[in-house]
Amino acid sequence: MLVCMGCAYQRDLSVGLLHAMPPGFQATRDSVDSPWLVEKFELEDDEDEGEGEGEGEGEA
């Protein structure tokens, strides 16, 4: 899902608490009433499958 940050902020002002979150991090929470948990973002094994597909195909 892609959401405009301004639209997200209008719906939930607590998104503003994440303004200083550095690149490469993600924020999650269990519910609207729960605190944000900020942690380093890492790809899961199934998300990076397919990288490099097609490399070398058609080369002689």
TORNUPA-279581 format. One record per residue (C-alpha): residue number from 1; x, y, z. Coordinates in Angstrom, 1 decimal, always signed. Example, Ala and Ser with C-alpha at 12.3 -4.5 7.8 and 13.67 -1.06 7.14 Angstrom:
# residues 2
<site><fidren>1</fidren><x>+12.3</x><y>-4.5</y><z>+7.8</z></site>
<site><fidren>2</fidren><x>+13.7</x><y>-1.1</y><z>+7.1</z></site>
//
This chain:
# residues 60
<site><fidren>1</fidren><x>+0.0</x><y>+0.0</y><z>+0.0</z></site>
<site><fidren>2</fidren><x>+1.2</x><y>+3.5</y><z>-0.9</z></site>
<site><fidren>3</fidren><x>+0.0</x><y>+6.4</y><z>+1.3</z></site>
<site><fidren>4</fidren><x>+0.8</x><y>+10.1</y><z>+1.0</z></site>
<site><fidren>5</fidren><x>+2.5</x><y>+11.1</y><z>+4.3</z></site>
<site><fidren>6</fidren><x>+0.5</x><y>+14.3</y><z>+4.5</z></site>
<site><fidren>7</fidren><x>-2.7</x><y>+12.2</y><z>+4.3</z></site>
<site><fidren>8</fidren><x>-1.4</x><y>+9.7</y><z>+6.9</z></site>
<site><fidren>9</fidren><x>-0.6</x><y>+12.6</y><z>+9.2</z></site>
<site><fidren>10</fidren><x>-4.0</x><y>+14.1</y><z>+8.8</z></site>
<site><fidren>11</fidren><x>-5.6</x><y>+10.8</y><z>+9.9</z></site>
<site><fidren>12</fidren><x>-3.1</x><y>+10.2</y><z>+12.7</z></site>
<site><fidren>13</fidren><x>-1.0</x><y>+13.0</y><z>+14.2</z></site>
<site><fidren>14</fidren><x>+1.3</x><y>+10.5</y><z>+16.0</z></site>
<site><fidren>15</fidren><x>+2.9</x><y>+9.8</y><z>+12.5</z></site>
<site><fidren>16</fidren><x>+4.7</x><y>+13.2</y><z>+13.2</z></site>
<site><fidren>17</fidren><x>+6.6</x><y>+11.5</y><z>+16.0</z></site>
<site><fidren>18</fidren><x>+8.5</x><y>+9.6</y><z>+13.3</z></site>
<site><fidren>19</fidren><x>+9.9</x><y>+12.7</y><z>+11.6</z></site>
<site><fidren>20</fidren><x>+13.5</x><y>+12.0</y><z>+12.7</z></site>
<site><fidren>21</fidren><x>+13.4</x><y>+8.3</y><z>+11.7</z></site>
<site><fidren>22</fidren><x>+16.6</x><y>+7.6</y><z>+9.7</z></site>
<site><fidren>23</fidren><x>+16.6</x><y>+6.0</y><z>+6.3</z></site>
<site><fidren>24</fidren><x>+16.7</x><y>+2.2</y><z>+6.4</z></site>
<site><fidren>25</fidren><x>+14.4</x><y>+2.0</y><z>+9.5</z></site>
<site><fidren>26</fidren><x>+10.8</x><y>+1.1</y><z>+9.8</z></site>
<site><fidren>27</fidren><x>+8.1</x><y>+1.9</y><z>+12.4</z></site>
<site><fidren>28</fidren><x>+5.4</x><y>-0.5</y><z>+13.4</z></site>
<site><fidren>29</fidren><x>+2.8</x><y>-0.7</y><z>+16.2</z></site>
<site><fidren>30</fidren><x>+0.2</x><y>-3.2</y><z>+17.3</z></site>
<site><fidren>31</fidren><x>-2.7</x><y>-0.7</y><z>+17.5</z></site>
<site><fidren>32</fidren><x>-3.5</x><y>+3.0</y><z>+17.3</z></site>
<site><fidren>33</fidren><x>-3.1</x><y>+3.2</y><z>+21.1</z></site>
<site><fidren>34</fidren><x>+0.3</x><y>+1.4</y><z>+21.1</z></site>
<site><fidren>35</fidren><x>+3.6</x><y>+3.1</y><z>+21.0</z></site>
<site><fidren>36</fidren><x>+5.7</x><y>+3.1</y><z>+17.8</z></site>
<site><fidren>37</fidren><x>+8.5</x><y>+0.5</y><z>+17.6</z></site>
<site><fidren>38</fidren><x>+11.3</x><y>+1.8</y><z>+15.4</z></site>
<site><fidren>39</fidren><x>+13.8</x><y>-0.7</y><z>+14.1</z></site>
<site><fidren>40</fidren><x>+16.3</x><y>-1.3</y><z>+11.3</z></site>
<site><fidren>41</fidren><x>+14.6</x><y>-2.6</y><z>+8.2</z></site>
<site><fidren>42</fidren><x>+15.9</x><y>-5.8</y><z>+6.8</z></site>
<site><fidren>43</fidren><x>+14.7</x><y>-7.8</y><z>+3.8</z></site>
<site><fidren>44</fidren><x>+13.3</x><y>-11.2</y><z>+4.6</z></site>
<site><fidren>45</fidren><x>+14.7</x><y>-14.1</y><z>+2.5</z></site>
<site><fidren>46</fidren><x>+11.5</x><y>-14.4</y><z>+0.3</z></site>
<site><fidren>47</fidren><x>+11.6</x><y>-10.7</y><z>-0.5</z></site>
<site><fidren>48</fidren><x>+15.0</x><y>-10.7</y><z>-2.1</z></site>
<site><fidren>49</fidren><x>+14.3</x><y>-13.8</y><z>-4.3</z></site>
<site><fidren>50</fidren><x>+14.3</x><y>-12.9</y><z>-7.9</z></site>
<site><fidren>51</fidren><x>+17.2</x><y>-10.4</y><z>-7.7</z></site>
<site><fidren>52</fidren><x>+19.5</x><y>-11.0</y><z>-10.6</z></site>
<site><fidren>53</fidren><x>+16.9</x><y>-13.1</y><z>-12.5</z></site>
<site><fidren>54</fidren><x>+17.6</x><y>-13.0</y><z>-16.2</z></site>
<site><fidren>55</fidren><x>+21.2</x><y>-12.1</y><z>-15.9</z></site>
<site><fidren>56</fidren><x>+23.3</x><y>-13.9</y><z>-18.6</z></site>
<site><fidren>57</fidren><x>+20.2</x><y>-15.0</y><z>-20.6</z></site>
<site><fidren>58</fidren><x>+20.7</x><y>-14.7</y><z>-24.3</z></site>
<site><fidren>59</fidren><x>+24.4</x><y>-14.2</y><z>-24.1</z></site>
<site><fidren>60</fidren><x>+26.6</x><y>-16.3</y><z>-26.4</z></site>
//
